[in-house]
């Protein structure tokens, strides 16, 4: 996933030099075949360590699958929903009441300022959800008070009541049936926090620490973070589930894809996310490396802010779509490791509207549409380019330059702008942009995870709809699709929604890319996650005969 969200100002007390030295020691351990220290070269800095307030994949990897857990989870490597912090659950016949029976043996993490005195229970579930749900909650406004995913998925309207009959039972009652509700509960934004930790911070008036120094129940314990440099974890020795074989883990933040490859090649890290397409063949030739690939649930796109002129005119938006030579981007930037996009949904998800034809590159028609829109001489605008390498867009700067050249041919003068990743996301969520490169990797295998988050009216309110596009008929189709569990009917509704999207074009779908992960051959137990995350709890490091 990658999309606008509020960001945090982190205040870290550990000296950068100490953390850098630790990372060097871990790298040396890698070369000495230390099989209990794992280094991941990540593509960017997290915008937060609280899954409730971010929507980007970079932050997701840093906390959602390491530090935190949810009531239910996706089975590793699939979209099947399984119990997690809730060992079982019941659903009423009318599909309005969900009763969760909680595990009784789950401890929370500790840090240098907090040691839990009790195990996980229903109070923690109520605290975590009510923080997002209730505006009067003492933690609701902490870190900005914006819960984009929670709002965009309609959870603020779906949950009518939330109760805890006892310490090991939670009952949620919905306002109406919601076909995506269980899948939503398995998503990162529904992570469970410690109420006891929150109360201790509140007592000391240090509420912001809950999002800076996270406490969860997951397989890894957060140790520290040096901004834009390294995140360090240790294994959770008291973890209720199967413990990782690793003892230590570090995220070495390396924004340049080529540098990440060099670090992997020289054994400074074990694993890299989103290698550059230009490096794929070189990775395959390295005897101590291996490469995994697959088509993910993703889409890269160019969003146009429909609240700003001239992007409020559908003719202008269509002209921009016709002016962009997507096939040239596929060849030059993705090196043919992607396919052109024509819909906001990827073709690997059910309800994809394959019958719709792709809009062909046509600069002459684009010029004619601009003339019809009253802009025969074109116009000037800013285009924000993606500052990090993501599967759906491996090189935002280069793509921006190619878009700039394409749009110049039809009379649109483009100034390219970019920001560091957290700032980029924050500014986009606030609607400061005119045009912006973004993308999305699906989180739960349901079409609503794309359409509701990225294009709904609620998404405008939350900041996750970067086109700022609210279409009543489109929005009603999304709502109707959640009221039924009939896949055929949901598919019909989502296909009609895609037809409206095509008519309006609030953003230009660009590409659906293959997803690649490169790693040292010592790495075992890793699976490509269909939902786009990198999950390391099952990883082990074993000696390889080539090393």
N, C-alpha and C positions, 0 to 999 in steps of 0.2 A: 504494500500500500504506500502512497505518497501523495500528501495533499495538505492544504493550508491548516494551520492550527496555531494557537497561542504558544509563545515560547517563554522561557524562564531566564532570569539572570541568576547564574550559579555563583556561589561564593565557596571556593574550595580552599581548605586550609593546608593541605599537604604540598610541600614544595614541588614544583615541576621537575627539578633536577633529580629528586629522589625517585619519582615515578619513572622518569626516563631511564635511570640507572636500573630500576627493577625490570623494565622491558628489555634492556640489553642483556641482563642476566637470564631472563626467560628465553631470549633468542639463542644465547649460548647453550642453554639447557637443551633446546631443540636440536642443535648441532651435536650435542653429546648424547643424543638419543634418550632424553628424559621423556618417559612415556606417561607422565602425569601432569604436564604443563602444556596447555594448548593456547596458541596464539592465532587470533583471527584478524586479518587485515580488513577492516571495515571501510566503507567508501565515504563516510562522513561522520560528523558529530551528532549525537542525539539532541533533539530539541527539548527533551524532558525525560525523566525516568518514571513518569506516571502514565500508564497506558490510557487513563481516562482523558487526558488532555492532549494527546498527539494522535496523528493519523498517518504518519510517514513510516515507511518500512525500515529506515535506518534506526529510528528510535525503538521500533517494534523489536528488532533483533537484540537491542541492548537491554531490554527489561521484560518484555511480555513472555518470552520463552525461557528466561533465565531466573528472574527474581519472583515473578508473580504467577498465580494460577486462578482459574475460574471455577464456578460450580460444575460446569461440564466442559468437555474439551473435544477437539477433533482428534481422532485416532491418528497417530503419527503416520504421515505419508498419504492420508486420505481426507475426505470430508465427512466421514462417518462420525456421529456424535456419541461420545462415551462419557460415563461418570468421571468426575474428578474430585473436587472438594465436597461435592454431594455424591455419596456412594450410590444413591438411587433417587428416582423421582417418579411422581404420578401426575397424570394429566386427566382432568375431568372430561366427561363425555361432551360437554358443550365447548371444550377447548378454551375455556376462560380461566381455569384455576390450575396452577402448577404448584405441586407440593414437593419440596426438596428435603431429603433426609441426609443430614450432614455427617461427614466422618468425625470420629471422636478422638483421633490420635494424631492430630496435625499441629505441630509447633510452628510458631513464627520465628523468623530470624532475630538475631540480636546485633547491635552495633556498639560502638564505644560510648554512646550516650543513652542506650536503651536496652534493657533485658526484660523480655516478657515474663509475666508471672502466671499466665494461664495459656491454655491451648485455644486454637481456633474454634469459634462457635458462631451462633446465629447473629450475635451483636455485631460481628465484623461484617457480615453480609449486609445487614441493614445500614450500618455506617457507610459502607462503600457505595451502595446504590443511592441512598438518601443524599449523599454529598452532591450527586449529579441531579437528582430529582427535585429536591426541595431548595428553593431560593433562600429560605431562612436558615438553612443548615449552617452551623458555624464554620464549615470548611468550603461552602459552596463558592465563595468569591476568592478563595486562595488561588494564587497563580493565574489570576485573570477571570476565573469563573466561567470559562467557555468550555463546553463539553460537546464539541462538534459532532463526533461520531454518535454519541448518545441521542442527540437531537436529530441528526440527519437520518438515522435509522428509525426514528419515530418512537423511541423507547420512552421519552418523556410523556408522550400521549398514550402509549400502549399500556403502561403499568398504572392501573387504577388504585390498587392498594398493595401494601407490602407489610407482612406481619410475621412475627416469630412466636408461635405458641409455646415454645420451649427453647432451650439452648442448642438443640440439635435439629430443629425443624424450621423451615422458612416457607411461607405460603405467599405466592404472587398471584394476584387476580388482575386480569386484563380488561380493558374497556371493550375490546372486540377481539375475535379470533385473529391470530397473526401467524401465517404460515412460516414465517422466518424467525419466530421468537426463540426457539431453542438454539438455532444456529447463531443468532445474535448473542445469546448468553455465553457462547463459547469463544466469542471474539475478545481481543485484548482489552477493549474499553470497559469490559465487565469484570476486570481483575479485582480480587479481594484484598483489601488493606486491613491493617490492624487497628481496631478501634482504640485499644489500650495505648498504642504508640501515639495515635492522634490526640488522645486526651492528655498524655504527658506533655506533648508539644504545646497544646493549647494552654495548659497551666503555666508554661514558661514563656508564653507569647512567641513561640517559634514555629507557627503553623507551616511556614513555607518549606521547612526542612522535610516535610513528609514527601515532597516531590523532588527534592534534591538528594536526600539520603534515604532511599527506599527500603522498606521492610515488607517482605512478602513471605510466602510459604514454599517457594519454588526450589528447584534442585541446586541453584547457585546463590550465594550470598554476596551482595554488593559490598566491596571494600572501599574503593575510592575512584575518583575521576579527575584527571587533569585535562582541562578544557582543550579540545582540538588535538589532543595527544594520545591519551590512553585511558581505558576503563579497566579496572582490575576486579576480579571475583575470586572467591574460594568456594569449594564444594560445601554444600549443606550436609554436614555429618548427621544431622537429626532428621533428614528428609523422610517423609512418611512412605514414599514410593521407592522404586528401584533407584539406588544412588548411582550417580555418574562414576565412571572409573577414574575420571580426572580429579586431581586435587586442586589445581589452579587453572585459571583462564584469564586471558587478557585480550581486549580489543585494541589493536594498534590502528589508530585513525589515520588513513592514508587516502587522500581525496583523488590523487592521480592514478588512473587505472594502470598505466604503464609502470609506475613505481610499485604498485601493488604486485604486479607480475614479477618485477625484479626481486622484491622481498621474498616472494614465494620461491623463486628460482634459487636464491642464495640461502634458503632455509632460515630466513628471519621470521617467517610465519608459516603456519600449516595450511591455511585456507584463505581463499579470496572470493569475494562477492563480485559479480558483474565484471568479469575480465573484458578488456577491450576486444571487439571482434578482430582487430588487427593482430592480436597476440594469440589467437586460438591455435593456429597451426604450430607456432613456436612452443606452446604449452604441450601439445601432443608429442612433440619431438623430445621433450625432456624425459629421460628415463626414470626419474624419481617422482614425476608428477602424474596425475590423472585428471581427466576432465569429464564432468557429467553434464548432460543437456536434456532439454525437453521444452515443449511449448507450454508456457504458463498461462494463467488467467490474467492477462494484462492488456492494457491499451495505452499508447502514448498519444497525446493530443495537444493541439494549440487552442486554448480557450480565449474567447473574445468577451470582454466585459460589456454585456448588453445594457448596462446602466449608463454607459458613456457613449456619446456620439463619436463617430458615425456607426458604432457597432450595435446600436439599437435598431438599425435597419437590416432586415433579413437579406435584402439584395446585396448589401455591402459584405455581409458575412459569407454569402454564397460566392461572391466575386473573389474573396480571399481564398476560399476553398478551391475554386477553379484555377487560381493563379499558382498554387503550390504544387510542385512536381514531386509528389510523394515517392514515385518509383525511383527517382534519382537519389532520394534520401536513403531508401532501402539499400541501394547499391553502394553508395559512398560511405554511409555512416554505420549501417548494420552489416555491411559486406554480405548482403543477401541472406542474412540469418534472421529474417523477419518477413512478414507479408504485409501489404498495404491494408489499412483499416478503412472500413466503410460505415461501420456502426459503432455506437458507444460500448457495445458488448463484444467480448472476444468470441471467435467461432468455436472455442472449446467449451462454452457454457450453454446449457439448455435454454431455449427460446431465442437463440440467435436468428436474426431475420436474413437468411441467405438469399431470399428472392430479390431483395433490394440490390440494384445495380450500383457499382462504384461510380462516383462522380469523376469523370476523366479530366485530366490536366488540359485546360483550354484558356490560354491567356487572352485570346481575342474575345471570347464570350465574357470573360472577367471584365475587360475594358467596357464592353457594352452594358453590363450590369451596373458598373460604377457610373456610367453616363445616365442610365435610367434613375439612379439614386441621387442625381443632381451633383455628381462629383466627376465631371468629365476630365478634370485636370488631376484627379487623384487627391491624396491628402498625406499628411505626415503623422506618424504614431511611434510609440515605443513598443518594443517587443522584448519581454524578459526571457533570458535564456537559462536553462537548467544548470545550476552550479555543481551538481554532483552527477556521477555516472550511475544510471539506473537501468535495469533490464529493458524497460520500455523506451529509453533514450540514452544510449551510451556516450553521446557527445553533444550536449546541448549547445555549446558555443559554435561548433562547426555547423550543426543544423541551423542555428540562428543565422549564420553567415549565408548559407544557401537559401534560406527563406528570404532574407534581405534582398538577395540578388533576384529571386523570382518575383517578389512584390514590386521591385523597382521597374521591372518590365511592363507592369500595368499602371504605373504612375503613383505607386504608394511608396513614400520615402520613409524608411524604417531606421530608427535609432535602437541599437542593441544595448540592453542594460542587464546587469545581474547583481546578485547579493550573496552573502554567505547563506548557507542552507536554512538555518533557523529564521533568519531575517526575511529571506525570500518567501518562506511559508507564511510567516506572520503578516507581511505586507499583502500577500495575495488573499489571505483570509479576510482581511479588512477591505478588500476591493480597491486597492490603490493602483492596480495595473490597468493597462489597456488590452494588451495581448500577452499571454504568458504560456510558456511550455510547461506542461505537467503530464502526469500519467497516473495509472492506478493498477495495482495488482490485487486481485480478489481475495477477500478474507474469509468467506464462508461458503463459496460455491453456489450462492443464490443470486439471480439477476438483480434483486433489490439492493445488493451490496454495491453494485455499480450505479444503477439508475437512481435509487433513492438518495444515496450519499452525494453523487456528483451532479445531479440534475434536478432534484426536487425543490419545491419552494422552501421546505424546512432547511435544505442545504444552503439556501441563500442566507437564512437567519443565522445558521451555525457557522457559516464561513467556508464550508466544504464544497459549495457550488461556485467554482471560480468564474463561471460565465455570468453569475448573478442573474440567471434566467429563471423566471417563474411563469410557467404556462399552465393555466387552470385545467385544461382538458388532459394534458400530459400527466399532471399531478394526480388527477382523479383516477386515471388508469393505474397508476402505481398503488394508490390506496386500495382500489378494488382488487388488485392482484394479491394483496396480503390477506384478504378476507376469506379466501377459498384455499383449500388444500388440493384442489383438482389441478394437476399439472397441465392438462390440455387447456383448461380455461385460463390459467395463469399465463401460459405460452401465448394464447391469443391476445391477451391484454398487453403483454410486453412487446409483442410484434407490432401492435398498433401504436404503442408508445414510440417504438423505433421509427415508424413512418412519420410521426409528428416531428421527431428529432430531425429527420432528413429534410423535412419541409422548412424547418426553422434554422437548423445548423448553428446552435449557440457555440459550438466548437468544432474544429476540424479534426476528425479522427485521423491519425497519421500511420500508426503501425502496431502490429501485434508481434512481439519478438519472441524468439527462442530464449530460453533462460539457461545460463551456463554457470557452473561452479567449478573452480579449479582447486586442487588440493594435493598435498603431499601423499604419497602412496602409503605412508604410515597410518593415515586416517581411515578408520573402519567404523561402520555403524551409522554412517550418514545417509539420509534419504532426501531426495528432492521433494520439498513440500509443495503440493499443488496450490497452496494458498500464498506462496511467495516468501515465506519466512525462512530463516536459517536456525535450525534447532540442534543444539549441541549436547543435550543431556545423554544421548545414547552413544556418543562418540568414544572410541578408545584409540590409543596410539600403539601401534605394533611395529616391530622391526620389519623392514622390507629388505629382501635379498639384494636389491639393486643399490642399497645404500651402505 
